[in-house]
Amino acid sequence: MSKVIVYREEKIEFQEDIHAAQTIMLNILKEIHKLCVKHGISYWLSSGTLLGCIRHQGFIPWDDDCDIGMTRPDYEKFLQIAQNEFQPDLLVQTKETDKFHVYTYAKIRKKGTKIIEANETEKELYNQGIFVDVFPFEYYPSIWFLKWMIWSMNFRAQKNKYKRGSLKRTLMTLYTNYLMVFPVEISAIIRKIYIRYFQERITKKTTNVLSVSIDGCVPFFCLGKYIFPLELAKFEGEDFFIPCQYEKYLESIFGGNWRELPPVEKRTGHAKKIII
C-alpha cells in the first residue's frame, strides 16, 4: 500500500517522514555515481545537496530534492548511456523521453513514486516520481554576460516577494512590465543568439567561467578551477564527488553566509505531497 505524506504549506519544521524520500534520492544518486565512475563521466553534488554534504554530511534535514551538475559533454554522454543501463524502475526524464516534460534539464525519476512540488497541481501529465536533478553546465565567454543575465532574469521575480494587491507589488509590476521591458527583452534576445550561434564554440580552452545553462535556469557562475579537479566526500555515509573548492562554489550560489542555518520558519521543503 502506498504511503502518502502531506506537508503543511506554511511552516515546515523537521519531519521524520521526509527521510523516506531522501532514502529514495540517495539510492538514485548511488546509481548515478556507479554509472559515472564506470564510464568516466564527471559529475558533482551541487546547490542544496552540496550545502547539505558540507554542513550536515548528508541531506539538509528538511530538503526534499537533490541536485548534481555536469559539463555539457558529460551531460550528453550520461543521458545516452543512462537510458540503456539504468534499471527499469528509473526514468531518465527529458523532453525526448517524456513529451510533457517542461524542464530544460534532466531528472532521474523513481517510477512508482510521486512528489508534488509547490508550483505543481498534481494534474500535470509528465511523470512526477521522486527525482534527482541533473543540470548541464556550460562554459561562457565572460562574467559580465552572466551578470547581465542573472540581473535581468531575477528582476521580474522580485514582485513575488510582495503581497498581491499591495502598493509595492503594483509599483514593481508597472516597473518590470513597462520601464524594464527593453533591457529584459534585449537580454532575452542576447540569450537566444548566444545559445544558437556561440555556445558550442566556447570551451574550457577559451574560457574558465562555468555556469548552469542559461537555457531555462537563472544562472550562477564560478570559475572552473573551483570545481575541478573533483574530490570525493561523504554524503549520508557514501562517497560522492564534490567541487575541489566547495567553499567558493557555495559562496557563488548562496553568498558568504552559506554556513549559517536559516531561521526556523524558512526551514521548508519544496513538496506539498510525497507518495511512496
C-alpha positions, 0 to 999 in steps of 0.5 A: 500500500502506498504511503502518502505524506502531506506537508503543511504549506506554511511552516515546515519544521523537521519531519521524520517522514521526509527521510523516506524520500531522501532514502529514495534520492540517495539510492538514485544518486548511488546509481548515478555515481556507479554509472559515472565512475564506470564510464568516466563521466564527471559529475558533482553534488551541487546547490542544496545537496552540496550545502547539505554534504558540507554542513550536515554530511548528508541531506539538509534535514528538511530538503526534499530534492537533490541536485548534481551538475555536469559539463555539457559533454558529460551531460550528453554522454550520461543521458545516452548511456543512462537510458540503456543501463539504468534499471527499469524502475528509473526514468531518465526524464527529458523532453525526448523521453517524456513529451510533457516534460517542461524542464530544460534539464534532466531528472532521474525519476523513481517510477512508482513514486510521486512528489508534488512540488509547490508550483505543481497541481498534481494534474500535470501529465509528465511523470512526477516520481521522486527525482534527482536533478541533473543540470548541464553546465556550460562554459561562457565567454565572460562574467559580465554576460552572466551578470547581465543575465542573472540581473535581468532574469531575477528582476521580474521575480522580485514582485513575488516577494510582495503581497498581491494587491499591495502598493509595492507589488503594483509599483514593481509590476508597472516597473518590470512590465513597462520601464524594464521591458527593453533591457529584459527583452534585449537580454532575452534576445542576447540569450537566444543568439548566444545559445544558437550561434556561440555556445558550442564554440566556447570551451574550457580552452577559451574560457574558465567561467562555468555556469548552469545553462542559461537555457531555462535556469537563472544562472550562477557562475564560478570559475572552473578551477573551483570545481575541478579537479573533483574530490570525493566526500561523504554524503549520508555515509557514501562517497560522492564527488564534490567541487575541489573548492566547495567553499567558493562554489557555495559562496557563488550560489548562496553568498558568504553566509552559506554556513549559517542555518536559516531561521526556523520558519524558512526551514521548508521543503519544496513538496506539498505531497510525497507518495511512496 
